[in-house]
Amino acid sequence: MKKLFVICILSVIIALVACSSPETDELVEYHNSYLEKVNPKLQEIDQLLVQSAQATTLEDTYNLEKNEVKPLVDEVTQYILNQKPETDVVKKLNKMRVEQFKIWSDAFDSRLQALEIAMEKSENDPEVQNLMQQFEGKLGEATEIRKKADKKFNEFADEYNVELTDQEN
């Protein structure tokens, strides 16, 4: 009797697992991949930016951001651009992420350009100030898109019964 009960339970579990939709599977895969590949790079970038803020010269700041931060920014952006989702659900989510990371990457381009000009001229140069405002504006825009993408992911997770752990998305 116990064996029959266990077999019935296992059959139900297998049937439930087999019933997951392509959208659910791809959504889980996309999200887990994001957590595994993107989040650690973002944390590393944050740590490098703290170091950059503590640099004693503009040259040190520029070199750190050009040689360490920007390559990571480009790597993350390229990773997102290279995603080829198959389902409409993940295509929508990825489209938002692509927009987010393109703007985010452009922000860092503006910052590097501002640092270059600041080294040549002055930190108070109007062009430097303008580029730094562009940097801040683009970061803000990318953050807003990130929030919308996170919200959209959570909506999709609810719709497709994707159970989330305590990890950030």
C-alpha positions in Angstrom: 0.0 0.0 0.0 2.8 2.4 0.9 4.5 1.6 -2.5 1.3 2.4 -4.3 1.0 5.7 -2.4 4.6 6.7 -3.2 4.1 5.7 -6.9 1.0 7.9 -7.1 2.7 10.8 -5.5 5.7 10.5 -7.8 3.4 10.3 -10.8 1.6 13.5 -9.8 4.9 15.3 -9.3 6.3 14.1 -12.6 3.1 15.1 -14.4 3.2 18.6 -12.8 6.8 19.1 -13.8 6.1 17.9 -17.3 3.2 20.3 -17.6 5.3 23.5 -17.3 5.0 25.7 -20.3 7.8 26.8 -22.6 7.2 30.3 -21.3 7.7 29.2 -17.7 10.8 27.2 -18.6 12.4 30.0 -20.5 11.5 32.6 -17.9 13.1 30.6 -15.2 16.2 30.0 -17.3 16.5 33.7 -18.3 16.1 34.8 -14.7 18.5 32.3 -13.3 21.1 33.2 -16.0 20.7 36.9 -15.2 21.2 36.2 -11.5 24.3 34.0 -12.2 26.0 36.0 -14.9 24.8 39.7 -14.6 24.4 40.3 -10.8 28.0 39.4 -9.8 29.3 41.7 -12.5 27.1 44.5 -11.3 28.3 44.0 -7.8 31.9 44.1 -9.0 31.2 47.3 -10.9 29.8 48.8 -7.7 32.9 47.9 -5.8 35.1 49.4 -8.5 33.1 52.6 -8.5 33.7 52.9 -4.7 37.4 52.6 -5.4 37.1 55.1 -8.2 35.4 57.6 -5.9 38.3 57.2 -3.4 41.0 57.7 -6.1 43.3 60.6 -5.3 43.7 61.9 -8.9 41.5 62.3 -12.0 44.0 60.1 -13.9 43.6 57.3 -11.3 39.8 57.6 -11.6 39.9 57.6 -15.3 42.3 54.7 -15.6 40.3 52.6 -13.2 37.0 53.3 -14.9 38.5 52.9 -18.4 40.5 49.7 -17.8 38.3 47.9 -15.2 34.8 49.4 -15.0 34.0 50.0 -18.7 35.1 46.5 -19.8 32.7 45.0 -17.3 29.9 47.3 -18.4 30.6 46.3 -22.0 30.6 42.6 -21.0 27.3 42.8 -19.2 25.7 44.8 -22.0 27.0 42.4 -24.6 25.7 39.5 -22.6 22.2 41.0 -22.6 22.4 41.9 -26.3 23.3 38.3 -27.2 20.3 36.8 -25.5 18.0 35.2 -28.1 14.7 34.6 -26.3 12.2 32.3 -28.1 8.9 33.0 -26.2 7.0 36.3 -26.5 7.1 36.7 -22.7 10.9 36.6 -22.4 11.3 38.6 -25.6 9.3 41.4 -23.9 11.4 41.2 -20.8 14.7 41.0 -22.7 13.7 44.0 -24.9 13.4 46.1 -21.6 16.8 44.8 -20.4 18.4 45.6 -23.8 17.1 49.2 -23.5 18.2 49.4 -19.9 21.8 48.2 -20.5 22.3 50.2 -23.7 21.4 53.4 -21.9 23.5 52.3 -18.9 26.5 51.7 -21.2 26.0 55.1 -22.9 26.1 56.7 -19.4 29.5 55.3 -18.7 30.7 56.5 -22.1 29.6 60.0 -21.1 31.4 59.7 -17.8 34.7 58.6 -19.4 34.5 61.4 -21.9 33.9 63.8 -19.0 36.9 62.5 -17.2 39.1 62.8 -20.3 38.1 66.4 -20.8 38.5 67.2 -17.1 42.1 65.9 -17.2 42.8 68.1 -20.2 41.0 71.2 -19.0 39.3 71.4 -15.7 36.6 69.6 -13.7 34.7 72.9 -13.8 34.7 73.1 -17.6 31.1 73.5 -18.8 31.5 70.5 -21.2 32.6 68.3 -18.3 29.6 69.5 -16.3 27.3 68.8 -19.3 28.7 65.3 -19.7 28.3 64.5 -16.0 24.7 65.7 -16.2 24.2 63.4 -19.1 25.8 60.5 -17.1 23.5 61.1 -14.2 20.4 61.5 -16.4 21.2 58.3 -18.3 21.8 56.4 -15.1 18.5 57.6 -13.8 16.7 56.6 -17.0 18.4 53.1 -16.9 17.3 52.7 -13.3 13.7 53.5 -14.2 13.7 51.0 -17.0 15.3 48.4 -14.6 12.5 49.0 -12.1 9.9 48.5 -14.9 11.7 45.3 -16.1 11.8 44.0 -12.5 8.1 44.7 -12.1 7.3 43.1 -15.4 9.3 40.0 -14.5 7.4 39.7 -11.2 4.1 40.0 -13.1 5.2 37.2 -15.5 6.4 35.1 -12.5 3.0 35.4 -11.0 1.2 34.7 -14.3 3.3 31.6 -15.0 3.5 30.4 -11.4 7.3 30.9 -11.1 8.3 30.6 -7.5 11.0 33.1 -6.6 13.6 32.7 -3.9 14.8 35.5 -1.7 17.4 36.5 -4.3 17.1 39.9 -5.9 15.9 39.9 -9.5 
